[in-house]
Amino acid sequence: MKPIKFLIVGLCLLLSSCGPVTYFGDSLAPTSSVDIYYSAHDVKKNYDVIGHLSFVNYFSAGQETVKARLSAYAKKIGADGIIILGTTAVEDAADGIVKADALKYK
């Protein structure tokens, strides 16, 4: 019975760790909405970059899922927008790491 418990616990840990968002930067009061951009040239408002987000896409989450996870985290840290910078290929992640800058409008 014990090997089954270890298998179940291991599977739960694996599934709960899929697509963690990591953040390095400042945290401000939470916001209620976040604009999503794909280039700094698209942002028409003055802004400061308050930090950098990364999403490890272990299970090949679709673009909408990735945007939703990054946007939800950006709201928590008080960002008004994010610029999705692209994907970096990683051997142990099916679609790599998606990186984004967190923005605060001036």
N, CA, C and O atoms as CSV, one atom per row, in Angstrom:
chain,resi,resn,atom,element,x,y,z
A,1,MET,N,N,0.810,-1.199,0.000
A,1,MET,CA,C,0.000,0.000,0.000
A,1,MET,C,C,0.855,1.267,0.000
A,1,MET,O,O,0.476,2.280,-0.586
A,2,LYS,N,N,2.007,1.201,0.659
A,2,LYS,CA,C,2.859,2.378,0.744
A,2,LYS,C,C,3.352,2.864,-0.618
A,2,LYS,O,O,3.365,4.074,-0.841
A,3,PRO,N,N,3.762,1.981,-1.549
A,3,PRO,CA,C,4.203,2.479,-2.854
A,3,PRO,C,C,3.106,3.267,-3.581
A,3,PRO,O,O,3.402,4.237,-4.279
A,4,ILE,N,N,1.865,2.862,-3.423
A,4,ILE,CA,C,0.764,3.583,-4.058
A,4,ILE,C,C,0.631,4.975,-3.466
A,4,ILE,O,O,0.388,5.939,-4.193
A,5,LYS,N,N,0.787,5.090,-2.146
A,5,LYS,CA,C,0.716,6.406,-1.495
A,5,LYS,C,C,1.805,7.324,-2.022
A,5,LYS,O,O,1.551,8.498,-2.291
A,6,PHE,N,N,3.025,6.798,-2.173
A,6,PHE,CA,C,4.113,7.615,-2.690
A,6,PHE,C,C,3.855,8.047,-4.124
A,6,PHE,O,O,4.162,9.177,-4.502
A,7,LEU,N,N,3.300,7.161,-4.912
A,7,LEU,CA,C,2.964,7.482,-6.287
A,7,LEU,C,C,1.911,8.576,-6.342
A,7,LEU,O,O,2.034,9.512,-7.131
A,8,ILE,N,N,0.896,8.473,-5.531
A,8,ILE,CA,C,-0.177,9.475,-5.502
A,8,ILE,C,C,0.361,10.826,-5.035
A,8,ILE,O,O,0.048,11.861,-5.623
A,9,VAL,N,N,1.170,10.812,-3.978
A,9,VAL,CA,C,1.748,12.061,-3.479
A,9,VAL,C,C,2.653,12.693,-4.535
A,9,VAL,O,O,2.619,13.906,-4.747
A,10,GLY,N,N,3.453,11.871,-5.189
A,10,GLY,CA,C,4.342,12.379,-6.241
A,10,GLY,C,C,3.569,12.972,-7.403
A,10,GLY,O,O,3.933,14.025,-7.926
A,11,LEU,N,N,2.514,12.306,-7.804
A,11,LEU,CA,C,1.683,12.805,-8.898
A,11,LEU,C,C,1.022,14.118,-8.514
A,11,LEU,O,O,0.962,15.038,-9.330
A,12,CYS,N,N,0.529,14.223,-7.294
A,12,CYS,CA,C,-0.091,15.466,-6.824
A,12,CYS,C,C,0.919,16.614,-6.820
A,12,CYS,O,O,0.596,17.730,-7.228
A,13,LEU,N,N,2.126,16.343,-6.366
A,13,LEU,CA,C,3.158,17.383,-6.362
A,13,LEU,C,C,3.503,17.824,-7.773
A,13,LEU,O,O,3.679,19.014,-8.030
A,14,LEU,N,N,3.599,16.872,-8.684
A,14,LEU,CA,C,3.898,17.203,-10.068
A,14,LEU,C,C,2.809,18.073,-10.675
A,14,LEU,O,O,3.107,19.086,-11.309
A,15,LEU,N,N,1.563,17.694,-10.491
A,15,LEU,CA,C,0.452,18.445,-11.066
A,15,LEU,C,C,0.289,19.813,-10.420
A,15,LEU,O,O,-0.080,20.774,-11.096
A,16,SER,N,N,0.556,19.914,-9.137
A,16,SER,CA,C,0.390,21.210,-8.475
A,16,SER,C,C,1.500,22.168,-8.847
A,16,SER,O,O,1.351,23.377,-8.672
A,17,SER,N,N,2.622,21.653,-9.360
A,17,SER,CA,C,3.732,22.527,-9.712
A,17,SER,C,C,3.701,22.953,-11.168
A,17,SER,O,O,4.591,23.678,-11.611
A,18,CYS,N,N,2.709,22.526,-11.920
A,18,CYS,CA,C,2.686,22.877,-13.328
A,18,CYS,C,C,2.430,24.367,-13.488
A,18,CYS,O,O,1.507,24.936,-12.904
A,19,GLY,N,N,3.274,24.966,-14.291
A,19,GLY,CA,C,3.106,26.354,-14.614
A,19,GLY,C,C,3.211,27.342,-13.477
A,19,GLY,O,O,2.363,28.226,-13.355
A,20,PRO,N,N,4.249,27.215,-12.621
A,20,PRO,CA,C,4.366,28.228,-11.576
A,20,PRO,C,C,4.835,29.557,-12.164
A,20,PRO,O,O,5.665,29.586,-13.073
A,21,VAL,N,N,4.301,30.641,-11.643
A,21,VAL,CA,C,4.747,31.974,-12.036
A,21,VAL,C,C,5.764,32.424,-11.004
A,21,VAL,O,O,5.507,32.373,-9.801
A,22,THR,N,N,6.920,32.864,-11.480
A,22,THR,CA,C,7.910,33.440,-10.580
A,22,THR,C,C,8.023,34.921,-10.892
A,22,THR,O,O,7.786,35.349,-12.022
A,23,TYR,N,N,8.390,35.701,-9.878
A,23,TYR,CA,C,8.426,37.147,-10.035
A,23,TYR,C,C,9.610,37.731,-9.294
A,23,TYR,O,O,9.919,37.330,-8.172
A,24,PHE,N,N,10.263,38.674,-9.928
A,24,PHE,CA,C,11.329,39.428,-9.293
A,24,PHE,C,C,11.050,40.901,-9.542
A,24,PHE,O,O,11.092,41.363,-10.682
A,25,GLY,N,N,10.767,41.632,-8.481
A,25,GLY,CA,C,10.498,43.060,-8.624
A,25,GLY,C,C,9.720,43.605,-7.461
A,25,GLY,O,O,9.609,42.972,-6.411
A,26,ASP,N,N,9.179,44.795,-7.659
A,26,ASP,CA,C,8.407,45.475,-6.623
A,26,ASP,C,C,6.971,44.968,-6.603
A,26,ASP,O,O,6.426,44.559,-7.628
A,27,SER,N,N,6.372,45.003,-5.422
A,27,SER,CA,C,4.951,44.670,-5.279
A,27,SER,C,C,4.224,45.911,-4.773
A,27,SER,O,O,4.671,46.571,-3.835
A,28,LEU,N,N,3.110,46.211,-5.402
A,28,LEU,CA,C,2.294,47.364,-5.054
A,28,LEU,C,C,0.899,46.883,-4.681
A,28,LEU,O,O,0.657,45.680,-4.583
A,29,ALA,N,N,-0.014,47.819,-4.474
A,29,ALA,CA,C,-1.406,47.450,-4.180
A,29,ALA,C,C,-1.984,46.699,-5.381
A,29,ALA,O,O,-1.737,47.087,-6.523
A,30,PRO,N,N,-2.750,45.631,-5.139
A,30,PRO,CA,C,-3.329,44.857,-6.243
A,30,PRO,C,C,-4.185,45.720,-7.176
A,30,PRO,O,O,-4.774,46.718,-6.762
A,31,THR,N,N,-4.234,45.309,-8.430
A,31,THR,CA,C,-5.053,45.995,-9.431
A,31,THR,C,C,-6.188,45.069,-9.866
A,31,THR,O,O,-6.165,43.868,-9.596
A,32,SER,N,N,-7.175,45.647,-10.540
A,32,SER,CA,C,-8.326,44.841,-10.953
A,32,SER,C,C,-8.268,44.410,-12.413
A,32,SER,O,O,-9.002,43.510,-12.822
A,33,SER,N,N,-7.408,45.038,-13.199
A,33,SER,CA,C,-7.277,44.633,-14.597
A,33,SER,C,C,-5.845,44.845,-15.065
A,33,SER,O,O,-5.125,45.698,-14.544
A,34,VAL,N,N,-5.449,44.064,-16.043
A,34,VAL,CA,C,-4.096,44.138,-16.585
A,34,VAL,C,C,-4.179,44.114,-18.100
A,34,VAL,O,O,-4.822,43.241,-18.681
A,35,ASP,N,N,-3.523,45.080,-18.739
A,35,ASP,CA,C,-3.437,45.111,-20.196
A,35,ASP,C,C,-2.297,44.199,-20.635
A,35,ASP,O,O,-1.266,44.125,-19.966
A,36,ILE,N,N,-2.479,43.506,-21.756
A,36,ILE,CA,C,-1.453,42.596,-22.259
A,36,ILE,C,C,-0.928,43.131,-23.590
A,36,ILE,O,O,-1.692,43.439,-24.506
A,37,TYR,N,N,0.403,43.233,-23.666
A,37,TYR,CA,C,1.082,43.708,-24.865
A,37,TYR,C,C,2.120,42.677,-25.284
A,37,TYR,O,O,2.528,41.822,-24.497
A,38,TYR,N,N,2.538,42.779,-26.547
A,38,TYR,CA,C,3.565,41.884,-27.062
A,38,TYR,C,C,4.819,42.644,-27.480
A,38,TYR,O,O,5.809,42.041,-27.894
A,39,SER,N,N,4.771,43.969,-27.372
A,39,SER,CA,C,5.916,44.810,-27.711
A,39,SER,C,C,5.810,46.111,-26.925
A,39,SER,O,O,4.711,46.618,-26.702
A,40,ALA,N,N,6.942,46.647,-26.511
A,40,ALA,CA,C,6.954,47.926,-25.800
A,40,ALA,C,C,6.427,49.048,-26.692
A,40,ALA,O,O,5.908,50.046,-26.193
A,41,HIS,N,N,6.558,48.889,-28.007
A,41,HIS,CA,C,6.074,49.904,-28.951
A,41,HIS,C,C,4.547,50.016,-28.950
A,41,HIS,O,O,3.996,51.042,-29.349
A,42,ASP,N,N,3.873,48.969,-28.504
A,42,ASP,CA,C,2.410,48.970,-28.466
A,42,ASP,C,C,1.838,49.727,-27.271
A,42,ASP,O,O,0.664,50.098,-27.280
A,43,VAL,N,N,2.654,49.961,-26.245
A,43,VAL,CA,C,2.187,50.635,-25.034
A,43,VAL,C,C,2.170,52.139,-25.301
A,43,VAL,O,O,3.217,52.744,-25.529
A,44,LYS,N,N,0.989,52.735,-25.272
A,44,LYS,CA,C,0.839,54.162,-25.603
A,44,LYS,C,C,0.854,55.061,-24.372
A,44,LYS,O,O,0.808,56.284,-24.501
A,45,LYS,N,N,0.919,54.471,-23.182
A,45,LYS,CA,C,0.951,55.243,-21.938
A,45,LYS,C,C,2.381,55.250,-21.394
A,45,LYS,O,O,3.171,54.350,-21.679
A,46,ASN,N,N,2.697,56.274,-20.611
A,46,ASN,CA,C,3.983,56.291,-19.916
A,46,ASN,C,C,3.933,55.240,-18.808
A,46,ASN,O,O,2.909,55.087,-18.141
A,47,TYR,N,N,5.028,54.523,-18.615
A,47,TYR,CA,C,5.036,53.455,-17.618
A,47,TYR,C,C,6.443,53.244,-17.078
A,47,TYR,O,O,7.432,53.696,-17.654
A,48,ASP,N,N,6.494,52.551,-15.969
A,48,ASP,CA,C,7.737,52.043,-15.405
A,48,ASP,C,C,7.638,50.527,-15.379
A,48,ASP,O,O,6.560,49.980,-15.149
A,49,VAL,N,N,8.744,49.848,-15.610
A,49,VAL,CA,C,8.796,48.401,-15.433
A,49,VAL,C,C,9.044,48.171,-13.948
A,49,VAL,O,O,10.062,48.603,-13.407
A,50,ILE,N,N,8.104,47.485,-13.290
A,50,ILE,CA,C,8.246,47.254,-11.844
A,50,ILE,C,C,8.815,45.878,-11.530
A,50,ILE,O,O,9.157,45.601,-10.380
A,51,GLY,N,N,8.924,45.003,-12.543
A,51,GLY,CA,C,9.478,43.683,-12.300
A,51,GLY,C,C,9.382,42.779,-13.510
A,51,GLY,O,O,8.945,43.179,-14.589
A,52,HIS,N,N,9.806,41.544,-13.293
A,52,HIS,CA,C,9.875,40.554,-14.369
A,52,HIS,C,C,9.181,39.265,-13.944
A,52,HIS,O,O,9.446,38.731,-12.868
A,53,LEU,N,N,8.293,38.775,-14.800
A,53,LEU,CA,C,7.534,37.549,-14.568
A,53,LEU,C,C,8.069,36.424,-15.452
A,53,LEU,O,O,8.533,36.661,-16.568
A,54,SER,N,N,7.999,35.206,-14.939
A,54,SER,CA,C,8.323,34.015,-15.735
A,54,SER,C,C,7.267,32.958,-15.457
A,54,SER,O,O,6.833,32.784,-14.318
A,55,PHE,N,N,6.860,32.257,-16.498
A,55,PHE,CA,C,5.883,31.171,-16.380
A,55,PHE,C,C,6.512,29.927,-16.983
A,55,PHE,O,O,6.812,29.897,-18.176
A,56,VAL,N,N,6.712,28.902,-16.170
A,56,VAL,CA,C,7.272,27.646,-16.657
A,56,VAL,C,C,6.125,26.804,-17.204
A,56,VAL,O,O,5.242,26.377,-16.460
A,57,ASN,N,N,6.151,26.576,-18.493
A,57,ASN,CA,C,5.055,25.912,-19.188
A,57,ASN,C,C,5.330,24.416,-19.326
A,57,ASN,O,O,5.561,23.925,-20.431
A,58,TYR,N,N,5.306,23.682,-18.191
A,58,TYR,CA,C,5.630,22.263,-18.175
A,58,TYR,C,C,4.717,21.405,-19.030
A,58,TYR,O,O,5.183,20.474,-19.686
A,59,PHE,N,N,3.430,21.700,-19.035
A,59,PHE,CA,C,2.478,20.816,-19.691
A,59,PHE,C,C,1.877,21.425,-20.948
A,59,PHE,O,O,0.728,21.144,-21.288
A,60,SER,N,N,2.635,22.246,-21.627
A,60,SER,CA,C,2.204,22.848,-22.894
A,60,SER,C,C,0.840,23.519,-22.788
A,60,SER,O,O,-0.040,23.295,-23.619
A,61,ALA,N,N,0.674,24.344,-21.757
A,61,ALA,CA,C,-0.574,25.101,-21.620
A,61,ALA,C,C,-0.723,25.994,-22.846
A,61,ALA,O,O,0.265,26.512,-23.368
A,62,GLY,N,N,-1.940,26.170,-23.295
A,62,GLY,CA,C,-2.187,27.019,-24.450
A,62,GLY,C,C,-1.920,28.487,-24.139
A,62,GLY,O,O,-1.752,28.867,-22.980
A,63,GLN,N,N,-1.883,29.295,-25.173
A,63,GLN,CA,C,-1.590,30.719,-25.020
A,63,GLN,C,C,-2.563,31.414,-24.081
A,63,GLN,O,O,-2.161,32.257,-23.279
A,64,GLU,N,N,-3.824,31.069,-24.176
A,64,GLU,CA,C,-4.818,31.721,-23.313
A,64,GLU,C,C,-4.577,31.402,-21.841
A,64,GLU,O,O,-4.728,32.267,-20.978
A,65,THR,N,N,-4.206,30.166,-21.563
A,65,THR,CA,C,-3.912,29.774,-20.185
A,65,THR,C,C,-2.685,30.523,-19.672
A,65,THR,O,O,-2.682,31.020,-18.546
A,66,VAL,N,N,-1.649,30.601,-20.494
A,66,VAL,CA,C,-0.428,31.309,-20.101
A,66,VAL,C,C,-0.738,32.780,-19.843
A,66,VAL,O,O,-0.299,33.334,-18.835
A,67,LYS,N,N,-1.485,33.417,-20.734
A,67,LYS,CA,C,-1.839,34.834,-20.543
A,67,LYS,C,C,-2.668,35.021,-19.282
A,67,LYS,O,O,-2.471,35.992,-18.551
A,68,ALA,N,N,-3.590,34.106,-19.019
A,68,ALA,CA,C,-4.435,34.205,-17.825
A,68,ALA,C,C,-3.598,34.084,-16.555
A,68,ALA,O,O,-3.800,34.848,-15.611
A,69,ARG,N,N,-2.664,33.138,-16.518
A,69,ARG,CA,C,-1.811,32.963,-15.335
A,69,ARG,C,C,-0.923,34.180,-15.102
A,69,ARG,O,O,-0.801,34.648,-13.970
A,70,LEU,N,N,-0.299,34.701,-16.168
A,70,LEU,CA,C,0.553,35.882,-16.030
A,70,LEU,C,C,-0.265,37.101,-15.619
A,70,LEU,O,O,0.165,37.885,-14.772
A,71,SER,N,N,-1.435,37.259,-16.213
A,71,SER,CA,C,-2.308,38.391,-15.892
A,71,SER,C,C,-2.785,38.332,-14.442
A,71,SER,O,O,-2.789,39.349,-13.748
A,72,ALA,N,N,-3.184,37.155,-13.985
A,72,ALA,CA,C,-3.649,36.998,-12.600
A,72,ALA,C,C,-2.533,37.343,-11.617
A,72,ALA,O,O,-2.774,38.007,-10.610
A,73,TYR,N,N,-1.331,36.898,-11.904
A,73,TYR,CA,C,-0.218,37.199,-11.007
A,73,TYR,C,C,0.112,38.687,-11.049
A,73,TYR,O,O,0.413,39.288,-10.018
A,74,ALA,N,N,0.055,39.278,-12.238
A,74,ALA,CA,C,0.337,40.707,-12.383
A,74,ALA,C,C,-0.649,41.545,-11.570
A,74,ALA,O,O,-0.262,42.556,-10.984
A,75,LYS,N,N,-1.910,41.139,-11.529
A,75,LYS,CA,C,-2.898,41.847,-10.708
A,75,LYS,C,C,-2.500,41.810,-9.241
A,75,LYS,O,O,-2.620,42.814,-8.538
A,76,LYS,N,N,-2.023,40.652,-8.771
A,76,LYS,CA,C,-1.638,40.501,-7.367
A,76,LYS,C,C,-0.494,41.431,-6.975
A,76,LYS,O,O,-0.455,41.934,-5.852
A,77,ILE,N,N,0.436,41.659,-7.901
A,77,ILE,CA,C,1.603,42.478,-7.571
A,77,ILE,C,C,1.403,43.949,-7.933
A,77,ILE,O,O,2.323,44.754,-7.790
A,78,GLY,N,N,0.206,44.300,-8.399
A,78,GLY,CA,C,-0.132,45.700,-8.647
A,78,GLY,C,C,0.255,46.243,-10.002
A,78,GLY,O,O,0.374,47.457,-10.164
A,79,ALA,N,N,0.455,45.377,-10.980
A,79,ALA,CA,C,0.799,45.837,-12.329
A,79,ALA,C,C,-0.454,46.296,-13.075
A,79,ALA,O,O,-1.548,45.770,-12.870
A,80,ASP,N,N,-0.265,47.287,-13.944
A,80,ASP,CA,C,-1.345,47.762,-14.814
A,80,ASP,C,C,-1.307,47.067,-16.168
A,80,ASP,O,O,-2.308,47.026,-16.884
A,81,GLY,N,N,-0.152,46.526,-16.508
A,81,GLY,CA,C,-0.001,45.845,-17.781
A,81,GLY,C,C,1.204,44.932,-17.760
A,81,GLY,O,O,2.048,45.008,-16.868
A,82,ILE,N,N,1.272,44.058,-18.767
A,82,ILE,CA,C,2.448,43.216,-18.951
A,82,ILE,C,C,2.831,43.235,-20.424
A,82,ILE,O,O,1.978,43.326,-21.307
A,83,ILE,N,N,4.126,43.146,-20.662
A,83,ILE,CA,C,4.622,42.963,-22.021
A,83,ILE,C,C,5.181,41.548,-22.082
A,83,ILE,O,O,6.163,41.235,-21.408
A,84,ILE,N,N,4.563,40.700,-22.882
A,84,ILE,CA,C,5.047,39.329,-23.040
A,84,ILE,C,C,6.247,39.387,-23.984
A,84,ILE,O,O,6.126,39.789,-25.141
A,85,LEU,N,N,7.397,38.980,-23.472
A,85,LEU,CA,C,8.657,39.120,-24.193
A,85,LEU,C,C,8.969,37.941,-25.095
A,85,LEU,O,O,9.715,38.084,-26.064
A,86,GLY,N,N,8.415,36.788,-24.794
A,86,GLY,CA,C,8.663,35.616,-25.622
A,86,GLY,C,C,8.897,34.379,-24.789
A,86,GLY,O,O,8.706,34.380,-23.573
A,87,THR,N,N,9.316,33.317,-25.467
A,87,THR,CA,C,9.519,32.022,-24.839
A,87,THR,C,C,10.967,31.595,-24.990
A,87,THR,O,O,11.569,31.750,-26.053
A,88,THR,N,N,11.514,31.058,-23.916
A,88,THR,CA,C,12.852,30.491,-23.928
A,88,THR,C,C,12.711,28.980,-23.840
A,88,THR,O,O,12.040,28.469,-22.943
A,89,ALA,N,N,13.334,28.267,-24.757
A,89,ALA,CA,C,13.252,26.807,-24.745
A,89,ALA,C,C,14.068,26.243,-23.589
A,89,ALA,O,O,15.185,26.684,-23.317
A,90,VAL,N,N,13.480,25.260,-22.918
A,90,VAL,CA,C,14.140,24.572,-21.817
A,90,VAL,C,C,13.911,23.083,-22.002
A,90,VAL,O,O,12.822,22.664,-22.395
A,91,GLU,N,N,14.922,22.286,-21.723
A,91,GLU,CA,C,14.837,20.850,-21.963
A,91,GLU,C,C,13.698,20.171,-21.225
A,91,GLU,O,O,13.028,19.314,-21.801
A,92,ASP,N,N,13.453,20.530,-19.955
A,92,ASP,CA,C,12.439,19.823,-19.164
A,92,ASP,C,C,11.075,20.503,-19.160
A,92,ASP,O,O,10.198,20.104,-18.394
A,93,ALA,N,N,10.875,21.515,-19.991
A,93,ALA,CA,C,9.572,22.157,-20.114
A,93,ALA,C,C,9.140,22.051,-21.569
A,93,ALA,O,O,9.876,22.455,-22.470
A,94,ALA,N,N,7.970,21.518,-21.798
A,94,ALA,CA,C,7.519,21.241,-23.161
A,94,ALA,C,C,7.538,22.480,-24.048
A,94,ALA,O,O,7.992,22.413,-25.190
A,95,ASP,N,N,7.055,23.605,-23.540
A,95,ASP,CA,C,7.045,24.829,-24.328
A,95,ASP,C,C,7.926,25.910,-23.726
A,95,ASP,O,O,7.816,27.076,-24.105
A,96,GLY,N,N,8.787,25.551,-22.808
A,96,GLY,CA,C,9.753,26.492,-22.279
A,96,GLY,C,C,9.207,27.445,-21.237
A,96,GLY,O,O,8.182,27.196,-20.602
A,97,ILE,N,N,9.925,28.545,-21.083
A,97,ILE,CA,C,9.588,29.560,-20.094
A,97,ILE,C,C,9.120,30.811,-20.824
A,97,ILE,O,O,9.827,31.339,-21.682
A,98,VAL,N,N,7.930,31.281,-20.482
A,98,VAL,CA,C,7.398,32.510,-21.057
A,98,VAL,C,C,7.770,33.645,-20.112
A,98,VAL,O,O,7.500,33.573,-18.913
A,99,LYS,N,N,8.389,34.691,-20.648
A,99,LYS,CA,C,8.836,35.820,-19.833
A,99,LYS,C,C,8.031,37.064,-20.176
A,99,LYS,O,O,7.612,37.266,-21.316
A,100,ALA,N,N,7.827,37.897,-19.149
A,100,ALA,CA,C,7.068,39.134,-19.337
A,100,ALA,C,C,7.578,40.209,-18.382
A,100,ALA,O,O,8.074,39.904,-17.297
A,101,ASP,N,N,7.451,41.457,-18.791
A,101,ASP,CA,C,7.730,42.594,-17.921
A,101,ASP,C,C,6.419,43.069,-17.320
A,101,ASP,O,O,5.399,43.127,-18.007
A,102,ALA,N,N,6.444,43.413,-16.025
A,102,ALA,CA,C,5.270,43.959,-15.341
A,102,ALA,C,C,5.370,45.482,-15.388
A,102,ALA,O,O,6.414,46.051,-15.067
A,103,LEU,N,N,4.274,46.141,-15.790
A,103,LEU,CA,C,4.253,47.590,-15.969
A,103,LEU,C,C,3.344,48.280,-14.966
A,103,LEU,O,O,2.311,47.744,-14.564
A,104,LYS,N,N,3.747,49.475,-14.574
A,104,LYS,CA,C,2.900,50.361,-13.771
A,104,LYS,C,C,2.820,51.670,-14.532
A,104,LYS,O,O,3.841,52.301,-14.807
A,105,TYR,N,N,1.588,52.084,-14.876
A,105,TYR,CA,C,1.414,53.335,-15.606
A,105,TYR,C,C,1.705,54.524,-14.685
A,105,TYR,O,O,1.432,54.485,-13.485
A,106,LYS,N,N,2.264,55.574,-15.278
A,106,LYS,CA,C,2.569,56.791,-14.516
A,106,LYS,C,C,1.346,57.690,-14.444
A,106,LYS,O,O,1.403,58.763,-13.843
